[in-house]
């Protein structure tokens, strides 16, 4: 007998087992920087927009460990080299929302959705002369971390906070927080966008003025001509209506989502001395930017919060007239064609969905209507007799929904129907409390019609619940005591 040998040497087998263990455990380890909020966490909070899938899982920015000796490639550091999170690698002076911090002692907090044995945490900061409009590379950051915390190869609590001294900087910088997991080959990368307060004098009329971030101007959507955007300001007593600043969109170009925030920020800066909107530079000046802008108030001001309100120009709802929709349609060869017309004086797309009596979707589609009347035929396959609901939805300036009900009935001329006339009072179990001697119902489960027997058996006809169906026509164990098949 020939003895079979493993294709792997004992050493390779051991390595394979260890690698499998690392992979299995690595999937479990996840976390993000919760304060000051990291770039990915701000995506989840909505402070950063157009982030892609990282908004759902800021804890999953995981790549190879031991930055900067290895780790993600230059230009892909913020995403940890993961293509699904590549939006995080965009880098301009105005792309990301920033947290305001000061040099010196600061607290950095992590939240772990799956805490794990830890080697260490390390924090790197961009150099004083870094270019915020270039992709993040190793040359963007100081080579030595300004803060390093030993993990002692132990599992941290779900939330952990580190005390770190941030170097002297001024203006916009990126802090790269790296969590080196202790028993896998991966690390978690969190880019943190910060404004570090300097000693600049943003307004010569206000000595030693300093700004505090009180809100955001986010490029959330494109606007239409006639729409209005307001910046509203609040102190501890409530809204200060006299400070409200607004713009009205005059053209589609002004309404582009990267344009109108710049216009509103400019208007805020023109109208106010103690309020500003834009990006805070190293010189302490706040300059409006395309896309995302921060809203600031002087620390000497009592304003503590700003909100942005979009007021849509109220245009009339799109009108779609439905014609020719019947109360009932006939089932033929297990199919039914529901036909009707749609008429509109506008260019619209009308979406439709058909639901059966159990609210299961049985058909859907859409039809374009351009200042015309269009015929629609909805084919329902495997059709069953009973009640149905048609939902029409139209979106132009606003969403308009219309709902209609109709029935499907068996074809009385269908040979397979055994000559039944297809007429009935209810589709079982609808109206069950009203059943009496002579009541006719159609049983959707088999398409047959049953008539409630005369007294004294008619009382059984209404004795039905979803958990007690002994007298259910054609189905229950004692249905013949209550019903006659027609």
Secondary structure by P-SEA (a helix, b strand, c coil): cbbbbbcccaaaaaaaaaaaaaaaaaaaccccccccccaaaaaaaccccccccccccccccccccccccccccccccccccccccccccccccccbbbbbbbccbbbbbbbbcccccccbbbbbbbccccccccccccccccccccbbbbccccccccbbbbbbbbcccccbbbbbbbbbbccccbbbbbbbbbbccccccccccccbbbbbbcccccccccccccbbbbbbbbcccccccccccccccccccccccccaaaaaaaaaaaccccccccccccccbbbbbccbbbbbbcccccccbbbbbbbccccccbbbbbcccccbbbbcccbbbbbbbbbbccbbbbbbbbbcccccccccbbbbbccbbbbbbbbbccccbbbbbbbbbbbccbbbbbbbbbbbbcccccccccccccccccccccccccccccbbbbcccccbbbbbbccccccccccccccccccccccccccccccccc
